[in-house]
C-alpha cells in the first residue's frame, strides 16, 4: 500500500500553483512633475530593455547577473513566552531576550511581535470608468464613497493526520473529536486536511460538510515495516541503537534472541538491523516529504497560518534527523505555528510487546547451538526496556516540533476535544527573533539554541532548540530571489523601505476587468552605492494577486537598475516614483501583495492590500 506514496506526495505539492513571474518590459513612473520629467529624460523607462543599461540611462529594467547582497545565514527563532498558568506573556522587547548559539551569546538583529491581528489587510480598491491615470489614487471610489472592503479569510488551518503511525483505536478517537469541532471554526477560517500517507488530500475550503466527509477517510495506513515481525524481532529504535550508535547491549540482546528463537548469529543480526533501518528510514522520509509539501502549500496562504499534526508519535533515526529540522526551519521562516496532538492520549507503556509477534522461547532455555558461548542475557527484559523508551521518544518528537515553532503539545490526556480546540488556536502573542551566526562553518553540523528572558523571570519558553548549519554556500542571487518569493507568499508586513500600495480597476466588460496595482517607492532611507558619479541600486519589485480563498491567481516580478545622477536623485528623493502593473482579472475579491527589495543594504518591504471588482 505504501509503494505509491512518493507519487501521492507529489500530488500534494501539485496543489500549489506553479508560479511563473514575467519579466516586465519597463516601469511606468509617476510621482509628480519631477518624476515625470525624469521619465522623459530616461528613455529606458519607456522602452523594453533586456540587456545591461547604457551609460546614459538612469532607470531601466533588465535581466542582470549581478549578485544581490542577502541577509546571509539569517536564523529565525519564533518564541512564545508563557507564565506558570500557560498563558502567553506580551509586552516584551528585544532587550528582554537572551539568545545563545552553542552556548555563545548572539546579537538579535531582527525582532518582531506577532499577534492574530498582525496580517490584517487594508481596503485600497478604487473604481474608474476609464484606464486609470498614472498618479496614485486616493482610497475612495469615483463617487467619493469609501472603498469597498473585502471579507477575506483571516486564518488557514491545516489538519495533518499521520496515518502511517496512527493506531486504529487512536484514529477513531481523534477523527470523532475533529468532526465535532469542525463546526466551531469561524466563517473567516479556511481548512485543509491531509494524511502523511498521501491518501487523503483536501485543499482549503470553508464548506464544513466537505471537511466532515473528508475526516471519514482518516484510517491507519501502516508503513512498509509496520506490523511485520521477523526473527530477530527488531524495532526501529533497537535497530538504530545497533547500527548507528554501536550499542553493545542492544546488539547482545538481539543476538541472544536470534540464537534462541531462530538459530542465527551476530552477523545475521547486523544484516537484520540494516534492513529494518532501511525500511523504517524510508517510511520516515516519506512522512517528512509529505509534511514539507503541506508546509510549502500552507506558506503560500496570505493570512494567519496554523498547522495541526495528529500522530501516535514516531522515532527519529540518526540518519533522518535532519529531515524534521528542514520542516521546522521552513515552518519558522514562513511564520507557521505547528501544534501537535499525541493521539495516544493518556496511555501506559506497553512492556509486553505486540500480541501479533511470534512466540518467544523462555530466556533460561539452553541455546540451540554453540553451547560453549557466554551465558545468555535476559534479552526479553532488555527489549521490553527498549519498547518503553521508544514509546517515550515517540512523544518527544511531537513535543519538539511544537516547541520549535511556538506551538502547543497536547499529550497524556484523553479529552481530545479540548486538545483539538487548543491546537486550532494560534498564540495570542509571539516573538520572532533573528540573528546571523558569526564565523559560521559550512559543515552541516547541528547548533543548539537556548532562549531565555534577560531579567531572570522563570517563564516557560517555547522556541526551536537548534538548527543545522548549511553544507554548501548557495548562490547569493538565487538566495535573494528566494527571499523575495518567501516574503511575497507570507502574511507579514515588513517596512524596511518607504512603500505605499494602492489599487484601481476598470471594467472591460461584464466578465472581465483590468486591475492596476500602484507601488510607490520613496527614496528617503533607501541605501545607494556611489559609483562613477551615479547613485546605484537594483530594486526588485514583485506583485501577486490572490483570490478570496487565498489561492494564487497571477503575479509579476521586475528588476529595476537605478543609476541616478545627483540632480535626478535629489528630485526623486523628494517625490519618489510609482510602478504601475496591470492584471486582467474576473469580477471578485482579491488580496494584493507587493514586495520591494533593494540590493544595497539589503532592505525589504512587503505590503498587503485588497481589491474588490463587482459583477
N, C-alpha and C positions, 0 to 999 in steps of 0.2 A: 504493500500500500504506500510505503514511503518512497518507493523508487522514483515516482514522478514529482517529488517535492520541488526539485530545482526548477522545473518548468513552471510550477504553480507560483513559486516565489517571484519569478519574473513577471507573472501576470499581475501580482500586487503592484510592482513598480510600474507596470504599464498603465495603471490608473492615473499616474501623474503625467500630464501632457508633456510632449517633447517641446520644450521652449526654444524657439529659434528667433533671436532678435535680429532685425535687419539693420544694416549699416546705413544710416541716413545720408542723404546726399549733401546737405548743408544745413546749418542752423539759420533760423529766421530771427533776427534780433529786434527787440523793441524795448525801449526804456526811456522814452522822451526824445527830444530833439537831438541831444548829444549822441545817444545810441544810434539813432537813425543816420546821423552824419557818419558815424563810424562804419556802419554797414555799407554806406555808399563808397567810402574810401577803401574798403577792403573787399575787393572783387570776389575773393574766395568764399565770402559768406553767402553769396547767392549763386555760386557756380559749383556743380559737383566736382569733387576732387578726391582721387583715390591714391595719390602719391604724396610724398612729403611736400609741405608748403614751400613756395618760393621765398626768397629773401625779403620780398616786399610785402607779402601777405601778413596780416596781423591776427586774423581769426579764420580758422579753416577746420574742416573735418577730413580725416583720412585714416587709413589703416596703418598703424605705426608699430614698429618692432622695438620701440623704446621701452626699456624695462621700468615699470612703475614701482615706486617705493611702496612697501607694505608694512603693516604692523607685524613685524617679524615675531613668530612664535608667541603670539598673544594667547595666554591660557585664561579661560573664563571659568569662574567658580561661582555657581549660584548658591546662596546661603539663606536658610530660614532659621531664625533665632526664636526659640520658644522658652517660655517660663516653665516652672515646675508643674503647672496645670496643663501644659501642652498648647497654650495659646501663643500665637505669633507676636513678637515684640517689634513695634515700629519706632520711628523717630531716631534711628541710629545713623551716623555719618561715617565717612571713610576713615576718619581718625579713630573710630571706636573699634576697628578690626585689626587683628594681627594675623599675618599670613606667613607660614613657614613652608619652604620647599626643601625637602630632605633636611629639615632642622634649621635651615638658613632663612633669616628674615628677608621678606621681599617687599619691594615698593609697589603699592597698589596704584597703578597708573590710570585705570578707568573704574568708575563707580557709578552705579545706577540703582535707584529704588523703584521696584515694580509692584504695582497693585492691579487688581482686576480692571480698574478704570484706565490703566496706562495706555492701552492701544486704541482709545476712543478716536473716531474719525469725525471730521468737521464737514458741515454742508457747504459745498463750494460750487454747486451747479447754477449756471445761468442759461438763459434761453435767448436766441437771436433768430429772427426770421431769415436773415441772410448770413453769408460767410462772416464770422466774427473778425473784427479788426485785430491788429497785432498788439494793441495795448492790453494790459492785464485788466480783465473785467472786475467789476465790483461784485460782492456777494449778494446779488439781488436779481430778480427776473426782469424782463424787459418792461413789464408794467409797474415795476417798483416794489412788488411784493417780495417777502423773504424767500430765499432759495428753498427748494424742497429738500427735505431730509429723508434719506433712505433708511428703511428699517432693516439693518444688516445683522447677520449673525454675529454675536459677540464671543461665543465660545465654540471651539471644535474639540469634541471628546472622542477619543478612540478607545474602544474596549478590545483588548487583545487577550485571547484565551490560549494558553499554552497547552493545546490538546495533545501534544506529543508526550508531555509528562503528567497530564491530568489524570487522576484516578476516577473510576466510574462513579463511586459514591460522592466524590468531591464535585464532579461536573454537574450532577443533578442539583446539588445544593446551591452552587453559585449561579447556575443558569436560572433557577427559580427566583433567586434574590434579585438578579439583574432584571428579569422580566417585571417583577413587582415595582421596581424603581424607575423603569423607563418612562412611565407617565409623569414622574415628578420633575423631569427636565423642563427648563423654561422654553418658551417659544423661540428665543434667540439662540438656543443651542442647536448644534448640528452633531449627529452621532454617526460614527462608523464602527464596524465590527469586523475583526479579523481573527483567524486562527493561525498559530505558528506553523501548522502543517500545510497551510495554503489552501485547505479545502473549504474555508469559509471566507468570503471577501464581499463585504457590503460597504460601499462608499458612503460618504456623508449624506445624511438625509434628515429631514425634520418629520418624516412620516413614522409615527410611533408604531403603527401596525406593521410596517416593514421591519422595524427594529425587533419587535417581539417574534415575528416569523423567523427572522434570521437566527435569533437566540436558540430556537428549537434545533438548529443544526449543530450546536456545540456538543460533541460527544468525544470521548477519548479516542485518539488515533496513535497508538504506541509507535515509537521509533523502531528502527531496524533491530536494535539489540534489546528492546524491552520485552519481558515475558519469556525470554529464551533461557533455558537452564542447561548448561553443559557440565562436563566434568574435566577439570575442577570448575565449580560454580563461582566464578569471579565477578564481583560487582565492578562498576566503573571506578568507584572510589579505591577499591583494593588494587585494581589493575594499574591505576595511576601511581599508587604508592610503590608498586613493584617496578614498573618500567621507567617512570620519570623521576622518582625520588629515591630509588635504590634502597627501599626499606627492608632490612633483613628479616624482621618479624613477620611482615606481610608475606614475604616470599616463603618463609618457613611454614607458615600456616597453610598457604596454598599448596606447597609441596607435600605436606602431610595428608591433606585431603586427597590430592591426586594419587598418592601412593596407596591410601586406604581404600578409596572408592573405585579407582579406575586403573590402578597399576601403572601409573605414569611417573616420570622422574622430573627433576627440577628444570631441565631443558625444555620439556613439554610445557611446563608452567609459564616459562618466559614467552614461548610462542603464543600460548593462550592469552596472556596479558596483553601482548601487542595486538592480537586480533580484537579483543574486547575494546581496547582503546581506539583502534582504528574505526570500528563501527560506531562507538559512542561519540567520538570526536566529530564524526561526520554528521550525526544527528544534531549535536550541539551547534555546529557551524551552520547547519540549515536553519536552526532556530534563530541564530544571530542574523543571518541574511534576511529572514522574514521580518525580524524586529527592525533591522536597519531600513528596510524598504518602507515599513509603516512610518518610521520616524521621518524619513525623507518626504513622504507624502504629507504627513501632518505639518512639517516645516513649511510647506507651500501654502498653508492656510493663513490668511491675513487677519488674525484675531487671537484671543487668548486660547492657548492650546494645552490640553491635558491628555495624558495617556495613562490608561489603567491596565496593568499587567496582572492577569489572574493565572496562578500556577500552583501546582503542588510542590514546586521547587525543583531544582536540578543542580548537578555537580559541575564545577568548573575544573576540567583537567588542565594541567600545566601548559599544554601545547595550544590551548584555545582561549586562554585568559584574555589575550589582547582583543578578542572579538567583542566581548561585552564592554570593554573600555572604549572601543570605537563607537558603539551605540551610545554610551553615556556622553562621550565627548560631542557627538553630533547633536544629541538632545540638548545639552547645555548651551552649545553655540546657537541653537535655534530657539532657545527660550522655552523648551518643552519640559514640563514637570511630569515625571513618571511616578505614579502611585502604584504600589504593589499590594496584592492580596494573597496571602497563603491560604489556598483553598482547603487545606487540611483542617483548618480551624484549630480547636483545642484537641490535641492528639497526644497519645502516649507512644513512646518509642517502641518499635517492633524489634524485639530481640530474638524472635523465633524464626524469622525468615519467611519467605514466600511458601505458602502451603502447596503451591504447584511444583515446587522444586523436588528433585529426585530424593528418595530416602537416603539418609546418611548412616554410615556404619558408626557404631559406638566408638568413642575415642580410645578405649582401652583394648580394642581388638588388635591382635598381632598383625603387623604389616603383611601384605600379600607376598612380598618378595624382599630380598636383601635384608634378612633378619639381623645382620650384624651392624646395621646402621644405628645412628643415635636413637635414643628413646623418643618416642613420638610425643609431640606437644599437644596441648588442649586446643586444637585448631578450631573446633566448633565454638569455643568460648571467645577466641580471638576474632573470628568472623562476626560473631554477634556484636562485639565491640565496634568493629568497622561499620556494621549496619547502623548502629546508633549514631556514630559520629557522622556518617554520610547523611542521615536524616537531619541532623543539626546544621550541617553545611548547606543543605538544600535551602533552608530558610535564610541562611546568612547571605546567599546570593541575592535573594529578593530584597533583603534589608539594605544591602549595599547599593543596589540600583536605585532604590527610593531615596536614601540619604544623599547619594551623589548628585541627584538632580533637584533636591529640595522637596521631594515628595514625602508621602507617609507610607508606613509599612504596617499593614493590618495582619495580626497573627495571634495565635493562642486564644482565640475567641470564636464562639460558634454563632454569634449574631451577625451573620453575613450581610443582612440588610443594612445594619449600621456601618459595616465595613465598606460596602459599595457606596453608600451615601457619603461617607467621609472621603472616599477616593475620588468621587466626582467633583469635589470642591477643590478649587485652587487655593494656595495660601493667600491670606489677606494681604500680606506684605512679604516681599523677599528682596534680597540684595544681590546685585551682580558685581562681583569683583573681578578685575582683570589685571594681569601682570605679565611682563616679559622676562623670562628667566635669563639671568646674566651668565655668559660663558657656557651656554647650554651645549653639551656634547651631542652630536648627531649619532647616537649609538643605539637608539630604540629601547633604552632601559626605563624601568618604572621609577617614577619620582613620587614620594609620599608627600601629601599636602596636609597641613594642620591649620585649622582656622579657630581663632579664639577671640574673645572680647577683651579689648585692651585694659578696661577698668577692673578686670578680675571678677566680674559678676559671673555667677555659676548658672549660666543658661545652657539649655540643650541646643547644640549646633548641628544642623543638617547641611552637609556640604560634601562634594566629591572628595574622596580621600586620596586621590592620586591621578597621575596621567603618565602616558608613555612618551618619551622623547621621540622625535622623528628619526627614521632610519636613513632618510635621504633628504637632500635640500631640494625643495620644489622650485620650479621656475617662478621668479618673482612676478612676472607679468600674469601668468596663469593664476597665481595666488591672489593678485589684485582683482582680477575678473571674478574669481570665486567669492571674494569678499563682497563685491558689488551685488552678485546674484543672491548671496545669503541674506544681505540686508534688504534686497528687493522683496524677497519672499518671507520676510519676518513681519512682525506687527509693531516693532519698536519705532518710535520717533527719535531720531538721532540728530543733534543740532550742532555739528561742528562748523558748518558753513551757513551763512545767511541766505536761506532759500524760502521762497513763498510759492505756494501751489494753488492754482485756480483752474477751473474747467468751464467750458462753454459748449453748447451744442446747437445745431440747427437741423431741422427735419428735411431730409431729401425727399421722402415720400412717406406713405403710411407705414411702410415696413422697414425703413432704414433711416439712419441719421449719421451726421458727422460730428464726432465728439473730439473737441480740441482741448489739449492739456497745455497750460501755460506754466512753465517753470522759470521763475525769476530768481536770478543769482546776483546777489550783491557782492562786490569785491572787497568790501571792508572786512579785514580779518583773514582774507584768503592769502596763503603763502605763495610768493612768486620767487623765481630764481633769476637773478640778473645775469644775462649772457649776451655778448655782442651788442650792448646798449639796449637790449629789449627786456621786457618783463615776461618770463616764460612760465608756463604751466600747461599741463594736459588735463582737461576736465572730462570725466566720463559721466554721462547722463543716461540713466536707464529708467524707463517708464513702463508700468504694467497695468493692465486692466483686468479686474476680477469680477465675476458675476455675483449675484446675491447669495449664492451658496459657497462663495469663496473659491470657486474654480477659476483657473487662469483662462483668460479669453484671448488676449493679444498683448504684444509689447514691442518695444523698440529700444535699442541702445545706440548711443552716439559717443564718439570721442572727438573732443574739440582741442585743437592745438592753439594756444594763445601765445603770440609773440608780439606783445603790445609795446609800441613806442611810448615814451614817457607822457607825451601830450594826450594820446588816446587813453593811457592808463588813468590819468588824472580825471578825464571826463567820465569814464566808466566807473571809476571809484565813487563818484557821486550818484550816478543813476543806476549802475548795474546793467544787466541786459536779460532779455527774456527769450527762452527757447520755446517755440511753438511746435507741437507734434499733434497730428490729426489721426484719428482712427475711425473706420467705418463700423458702426455697431447697429444692433437692432434695439427697438424700444425695451427698456428695462432699467433695473437699478444696478449700479456698478460701484465697486471700490477702486479708487485710483491710488497708485503707489509710485512715488518718484524717488530715486536715489541719485545723489550728485556726489562725485568723489574727485578730489584733487590729487595730483601726483606728487606735489610738493608738500611735505609735512609729515604724514599724509593727513587729509581731512575728509570727512564723510558726513553727509546729511541724508536723512530719509524722512519723507513727509507722507502723510495719509490724507486722502480726500474722498469725496463721494460725488456721484453723478447720477441723476435720475432723468431718464429720457422717457416721456409719457407716450402712450399709444396714440 
